[in-house]
């Protein structure tokens, strides 16, 4: 994440941005020395993430102390298990649900990024699907370059090439049901949509200007998400 770009774009939200920055830095620092497993191709079904949760819970307890000055006061492992394994919104009585969600999101994304780096051999050299070949997540954003379109996984951070005229979710290639729109004041940024499955993808044109990393560009283009939702389109399923 390029924090200066966010601070310039959202000056009214500086306090929240600095808080997110401190949280991310603490997560990265404490997770840097994690003992990560060598995965096989069935790692998502084999319970590999569940096996890592005790270690992750211990590290996030330290993150919580770093950022709040207090011990968690709740079962971090149980909260992570509910959020990551069971897919439930993190809820702890007396705790800020939004703060817990941010913690889980940052930590899980960092964990998958580290796992991807260690297990890069699991990523196929050639991949033509619209979801990430490592973690199976659909992209929220893509970059348009001279060589084509590159999809960006919002979870583990992997990037891969993809054809321009094709829906990432349902593989629709019919020009009559695929389209795009732009937003005033956001040059070189478009929403590409599919009327078959009603999902959308934000595409940043990197051919004529400098761009930020995918995570930063995603945060800098939230207006496109709002417009897409108003037009009746949804983000890709996760």
N, C-alpha and C positions, 0 to 999 in steps of 0.2 A: 504494500500500500504506500502511495506517495502522499504523505500527510500534508505537505505544504500546499499541494493542489487542492485538497479538500478544505483546508483552512481558508484559502483564497476564494473558493467557490461558495462556501457556506459560512460567512463571518458570524452570523447570528448563532451558529451551533458550535462555536469554538470550545466551549467547556466540555461538551459531549465528545468532541473529536479528540481533545487532549486526554480525556478519560479512556476512550477506546485505544488510543496510542499507548498509554501506560499499561493497559491490560494486555495488549498484544505483545509488547516488549517483555512483559513478565512471563507470558505463556511461552514465547520463543526461547527465553533464557532457561526456564525450568525444563522444557521438553527437549532441549538440545542434546542431553545425554541419555535419552531414553534407550532402553534395550529393546530393539525391535526384532520381530521374528522374520525368518525367511518364509515367504508365502508360497503356496501352490496355486494352481489355476482355479481351484474351488474355494479360495479363502473366504469369499463372502458368505458361503453357505456352511463353512466348517466351524464357525464360532471363533475365528481368530481375533476379531475385535473384542468379543466378550472376555477373552483371555488377557487382553491388554488393559482392560478397564481398571483393575486394582492398582496397577502402576500409574495409570493416568489420573486416577482419583487422588492418589498420594501427592502427585505433582501439582494438581490443581488446588489442593488444600494449601500448598505453599503460595501459589499464585493469589489465592483469596486473602491470605495473610499479608502479602505484599501490597495489595491494592486497597484493602479495607482496614488493615491494622489489627484485625481480629481473626481468630480461628473460625472456620465455617459455621460450627454450631449445628450442623446437620450432616446426614450421611451422604457424603459426596458420591460414593460408589453407587448407592441406590438411585440417586438422582440421575447420574450418567447412564445407568442401565435403563431406566425408564425412558430417557430422552433419546439415547442412541440406539439401543437394541429394540426397544418396544415402540419407538417413534412417537412418544407422547411429549407434549409441551412440558418443559421442566417446571415443576411446581413444588415449592417448599413453603410451608406455613410460616408467615411472618417475613418472607423474603421477597425482594423485588423480582417479579417474574421476568421482566425485560432484561434485567442484569444477568439473571441465570441463563436466559436464552443466548445472550451475547457471549457469555463465557463458554457455553457448550458449542456454539457455532464456531468460534475462533479456535477452540481446542481441537474439535473434531476435524476441521479443515487442516490444521497444522499436522495432526496425527496422520491423516491420509496422504498429505504431501510428503512427509518423512517416509511413510511406507512405500509410496511410489518411487521415491529416489532409491531406496534400498532394494526394491524388487522391480527395477526397470526391465528386467528380462521378461516379465509377464506381459509387457505391452507389445502387441504385434507390430511388425515393421510396416505392414499395410493394413489400414483400417478404414472402412467406408461407411460405418454406421454413424448415426447422429448423436449417440451417447458415448460417454467417455469409455475407452477400452480398458481402463484400469478399475475405476470405481463404479461405472455404470450410471453416472449422473449426466443429465441433459444440460447443455450449455444455456446460459442466459445471454451470452454475448459472443460476438465473433469479430475478427479483424479482416478488412478487405485490403489486400496488397496486390502488387503487380503480378504476382504468381498465382493468385487465387484467394479463396476464403479460408481462414483458419478459425476453427472453433476452440473455445476456451472453457475448460471444466471449472466451474465455480467452487468446487470442493477440494479436489486434490491438486488442481493447478496444471494439469496436463493440457497440451495444445496439439491439435491434429488438423490436417487439411480436409476440406469438404467441398463438394460441388456447390455452385451458386444457386442453381434453380432446382431446389429440392428441400422439402420440409424435413427438419431434423427429427421430428417426432413420428410422423406417419408416413414418411418417404414419398409424399405426393410430389409429382413433377409436372402437373398440369398448370400451364401458364394462366389459364382463365380463373383458377382458384388460388393462385399465389400472387402476392402483391406487397407493396411497401408504402410507407408514408414518412414524412419528415416533420420536425417541429421547428417553428420559427425561433431563431436565436441559437439553434444547435447545429451548426454547419458540420457536414461530413458525418452525421449520425442519423441512422434510419431504423425504423421498425419494419422488419420483414414478417409477414403473417401468412397463415394458411387458413383458408375458409373451410377446409375439409375437417380438420381437427380443432380449429380455433385457437391454436397456440401461436406464439410469436417469438422472435429472436431479435435482439438489438445488434446492429452491425455498425462498426466504427470504420470509416474509410481512412486507412493509413497511407494511401498512395501519394497524397499531396501535403501532408503535414506531420509533425511529430505527435506521437500519441503516448499516453501513459500505459502502465501495465493494465491487464484486463480487470483486475479487482478495482483499481482506481477509476477506470473508465466506466465501469458498472455503477459505481457510486456517483459519478459526475453526470450520469444520464438518467436519473430517477424520474425526470419529467417525461421521458419516453415511456416508462412503465405506467405512469398515471394515464397518459394518453391511450396506450394500448388497452388498459383496463376499461376506460370509458368507451372504447370502440367495441368492447365485448370479447377481447382476446385474453387468453390466460398464459401465464408462464408455463414452461414445459414441466411435466410431472417430475417429482424427485423421489 
